[in-house]
Amino acid sequence: MTAVEAAIDSTTQTLEAGKPVDWSRMLELLHRSTMTQSLKTQYQNATNISARIRLHRDYSMNKEGWFPWLFRQLDLTPGLKILEIGCGNGELWATSCYRLPEDCQVILTDISEGMLADAKKEIGEDSRFSYDQCDAAHLPFADEEFDLVVANHMLFYCDDIPQVLKEVRRVLKKGGRFCASTYSKRHMHEITDLVQEFNSQIVLSSVNLYDRFGLDNGEEILAPSFAQVTCQRYEDAIELGEAEPVISYILSCHGNQNALLLDRYQEFKQFVEDEVAGGFHITKDAGTFICRK
């Protein structure tokens, strides 16, 4: 967009000076803007999350899988009222609905209407689930309403984490539990190393999310709000020899990679294919904090 703005300014000055305009250059910049917008809009729903889930689901060494493992950590019992904040596409519940006690009630929330639509589609018709579009920093629920609140890899996206934790504590019953998952700086570092070897200017996230809320600092962040905080780590790694899942994962990230790879995609694709051809190992270091009010 900065390039397009500069091109418009330059063209305006050229016209005012009565000089000929390079319209082919203008068309090229407009085409570039359209392609960039296309890359952006294709991830307004759960498509980008699905790309990341596929890499973990299809190539992880731990065959239990992240979502079944996390579901097991919730230690669900009959009659619980459960809230998930930032539910994404609902994969946590879709993969384990058959293990959810019949008389549990689950409310899934997300700030994105598109995410909630994908979650409804993923879970299907199930009277135990309801959906609410809301901001985790301002939950539209009564005090001490829930037995369990879940935040799966989402706290680090929140602008005001202390405010979100204040809201979580408010809606939790006395003795209720909060499950907040995240990862460390070691998690998936080979992906970052790969893209920066191709182009050192690529940043897959404008913020190191694990610095905002990660396995290394999570207990310190959670302790002021909860009486008890324990950490459970998920043991896993990724092994694969195919380029496409890695490329899809990279393009789904929140950084500047799409803009920098736009004109070099075929070159980048070949680079990744060469790098993973002999086998590619990706470190995973994720887990969840279980907190009690």
C-alpha positions in Angstrom: 0.0 0.0 0.0 2.9 2.3 0.7 4.3 1.6 -2.8 0.9 2.3 -4.4 0.6 5.5 -2.5 4.0 6.6 -3.7 3.1 5.6 -7.3 -0.1 7.8 -7.1 1.8 10.7 -5.7 4.5 10.3 -8.4 1.9 10.1 -11.2 0.0 13.1 -9.9 3.3 15.2 -9.9 4.0 13.9 -13.4 0.6 14.9 -14.7 0.8 18.3 -13.1 4.2 18.9 -14.8 2.7 17.9 -18.1 5.1 15.0 -18.6 4.2 11.5 -20.0 3.1 8.9 -17.4 4.4 5.3 -17.3 1.0 3.6 -17.1 2.5 0.1 -17.3 4.2 0.8 -14.0 0.9 2.0 -12.4 -0.9 -1.2 -13.6 1.9 -3.4 -12.2 1.5 -1.7 -8.8 -2.3 -2.1 -8.9 -1.9 -5.7 -9.7 0.5 -6.2 -6.8 -2.0 -4.5 -4.5 -4.8 -6.8 -5.6 -2.7 -9.9 -5.1 -1.6 -8.8 -1.6 -5.3 -8.1 -0.7 -6.2 -11.6 -2.0 -3.6 -13.2 0.3 -5.0 -11.2 3.2 -8.7 -11.9 2.7 -8.3 -15.6 2.2 -7.5 -15.9 5.9 -10.4 -14.0 7.4 -11.9 -17.3 8.6 -10.2 -20.4 9.9 -8.2 -21.2 6.7 -4.9 -20.0 8.2 -5.5 -21.9 11.5 -6.3 -25.0 9.4 -3.0 -24.8 7.6 -1.1 -24.8 10.8 -3.3 -27.6 12.3 -2.7 -29.8 9.2 1.1 -29.6 9.6 0.9 -30.7 13.3 -1.9 -33.3 12.7 -0.3 -35.1 9.7 3.4 -35.0 10.5 3.8 -35.0 14.3 5.5 -37.9 16.0 3.2 -37.9 19.0 0.3 -39.9 17.6 -2.2 -38.8 20.3 -2.3 -35.4 18.8 -2.3 -31.9 20.4 -6.1 -31.5 20.7 -6.8 -35.0 22.2 -3.9 -34.4 24.6 -5.2 -31.0 25.6 -8.7 -32.3 26.0 -7.4 -35.0 28.4 -5.7 -32.3 30.5 -9.1 -30.6 31.0 -10.1 -33.6 33.2 -13.8 -33.2 32.5 -16.5 -34.6 34.8 -20.3 -34.6 34.4 -22.3 -31.5 34.9 -19.5 -28.9 34.2 -20.3 -25.5 32.6 -17.3 -24.7 30.3 -16.2 -21.5 28.5 -13.6 -21.4 25.8 -12.3 -17.9 24.8 -10.8 -17.6 21.4 -12.2 -20.9 20.2 -10.9 -20.6 16.6 -12.4 -23.3 14.4 -13.5 -25.4 17.4 -11.0 -28.2 16.6 -10.5 -28.9 20.4 -14.1 -30.0 20.7 -14.7 -31.4 17.2 -12.0 -34.1 17.7 -13.3 -35.2 21.1 -17.0 -34.6 21.2 -17.6 -38.3 21.9 -15.6 -38.0 25.1 -17.5 -35.0 26.4 -20.0 -36.0 29.2 -23.6 -35.6 27.9 -24.7 -33.2 30.7 -21.8 -30.7 30.2 -22.6 -27.3 28.7 -19.9 -25.6 26.5 -20.0 -22.0 25.4 -17.5 -21.2 22.6 -16.5 -17.6 22.1 -14.3 -15.8 19.6 -13.9 -12.1 18.5 -14.2 -13.3 14.9 -17.6 -14.1 13.4 -15.9 -16.1 10.7 -14.1 -18.3 13.2 -17.4 -19.0 15.0 -19.1 -19.9 11.8 -16.2 -22.4 11.1 -16.5 -23.8 14.6 -20.2 -24.4 14.2 -19.6 -26.2 10.9 -16.8 -28.3 12.4 -18.7 -29.4 15.5 -22.1 -29.8 13.8 -25.4 -30.1 15.5 -24.8 -30.7 19.2 -27.1 -29.2 21.9 -24.3 -29.1 24.4 -22.6 -26.3 22.5 -23.6 -22.6 22.1 -21.7 -19.8 20.5 -21.1 -16.1 21.3 -19.1 -13.5 19.5 -17.3 -11.4 22.1 -14.0 -9.9 23.3 -12.2 -11.9 25.9 -11.4 -8.6 27.8 -15.1 -7.9 28.3 -16.9 -11.2 28.7 -20.8 -11.0 28.7 -21.3 -13.5 31.4 -22.2 -13.4 35.1 -19.8 -13.6 38.0 -18.8 -17.2 39.0 -20.7 -18.8 36.1 -18.2 -21.4 34.9 -16.4 -24.4 36.3 -13.7 -24.3 33.6 -12.4 -21.7 31.2 -10.1 -22.7 28.3 -7.7 -20.4 26.3 -5.9 -22.5 23.8 -3.0 -20.7 22.2 -4.8 -17.3 22.4 -3.7 -15.3 25.4 -0.6 -14.0 23.6 -2.9 -12.4 21.0 -4.7 -10.3 23.6 -3.9 -6.6 23.8 -4.4 -6.5 27.6 -3.6 -9.9 29.1 -4.1 -8.8 32.8 -7.6 -7.5 31.9 -8.4 -10.9 30.2 -7.2 -12.7 33.3 -9.3 -10.5 35.5 -12.4 -11.4 33.4 -11.5 -15.1 33.5 -11.2 -15.0 37.3 -14.5 -13.1 37.6 -16.5 -15.6 35.6 -14.9 -18.7 37.3 -16.6 -20.3 40.2 -14.7 -20.6 43.5 -12.3 -23.5 43.0 -12.9 -23.4 39.2 -10.0 -24.1 36.8 -8.4 -22.1 33.9 -6.5 -23.9 31.2 -4.2 -21.7 29.2 -1.9 -23.3 26.6 1.1 -21.8 24.8 4.6 -22.6 23.6 8.2 -21.5 24.2 10.8 -19.7 22.1 12.2 -23.2 21.0 8.9 -24.1 19.4 9.1 -24.5 15.6 12.3 -22.5 15.5 13.4 -24.4 12.4 10.6 -22.8 10.4 11.9 -19.3 11.2 15.5 -20.4 10.5 14.3 -21.7 7.1 12.6 -18.5 5.9 15.3 -16.2 7.2 17.9 -18.3 5.3 15.9 -17.5 2.2 15.4 -13.8 3.0 16.7 -12.4 6.3 14.0 -9.6 6.2 11.1 -12.1 6.6 9.5 -12.0 10.0 6.7 -14.6 10.6 5.3 -12.6 13.5 5.6 -8.9 14.2 5.8 -9.9 17.9 7.4 -12.8 19.5 4.2 -14.2 21.0 6.0 -16.4 23.5 7.5 -13.2 25.0 3.9 -12.0 25.7 2.8 -15.3 27.2 4.9 -18.4 26.9 5.9 -21.5 28.7 8.9 -19.7 30.2 7.1 -16.7 31.6 3.5 -18.0 31.9 3.5 -19.0 35.5 4.8 -15.5 36.5 2.0 -13.9 34.5 -0.8 -16.2 35.9 0.3 -16.4 39.5 -1.2 -13.0 40.7 -4.6 -14.1 39.5 -4.8 -17.7 40.6 -4.1 -19.6 43.8 -2.4 -22.5 42.1 -0.6 -22.8 38.8 0.9 -25.9 37.3 2.4 -26.6 33.9 2.0 -29.7 31.7 4.3 -30.1 28.7 3.3 -31.9 25.5 6.2 -34.1 24.2 6.3 -34.0 20.4 8.3 -33.1 17.2 7.5 -32.9 13.5 9.3 -35.0 10.8 8.5 -34.7 7.1 10.0 -34.6 3.6 7.3 -32.6 1.7 7.5 -28.9 0.9 3.8 -28.1 0.5 2.7 -28.4 4.2 5.7 -26.3 5.3 4.9 -23.6 2.7 1.2 -23.5 3.7 2.2 -23.1 7.3 4.6 -20.2 6.4 2.0 -18.4 4.3 -0.6 -18.7 7.1 1.6 -16.8 9.6 0.9 -13.2 10.7 4.2 -11.6 9.6 5.5 -9.9 6.4 6.2 -13.1 4.5 3.4 -12.8 1.9 4.5 -9.4 0.8 8.2 -10.4 0.5 7.5 -13.7 -1.2 4.9 -12.4 -3.7 7.4 -11.9 -6.5 9.6 -14.8 -5.6 7.1 -17.6 -4.9 8.5 -20.1 -7.4 12.0 -19.5 -6.2 10.9 -19.9 -2.6 9.0 -23.1 -3.4 12.1 -24.6 -5.0 14.2 -23.5 -2.1 11.9 -25.2 0.5 11.6 -28.4 -1.7 15.4 -28.6 -1.7 15.7 -28.1 2.0 13.2 -30.7 3.1 13.9 -33.3 0.4 16.2 -35.3 2.7 13.9 -35.1 5.7 13.1 -32.1 7.9 12.9 -32.0 11.7 10.9 -29.3 13.5 11.1 -28.9 17.3 7.9 -28.6 19.3 7.8 -27.2 22.8 4.2 -26.6 23.8 2.1 -27.2 26.8 -0.6 -25.8 29.1 -1.0 -24.2 32.4 -3.7 -25.5 34.7 -4.8 -22.8 37.2 -7.2 -22.9 40.1 -9.1 -20.0 41.5 
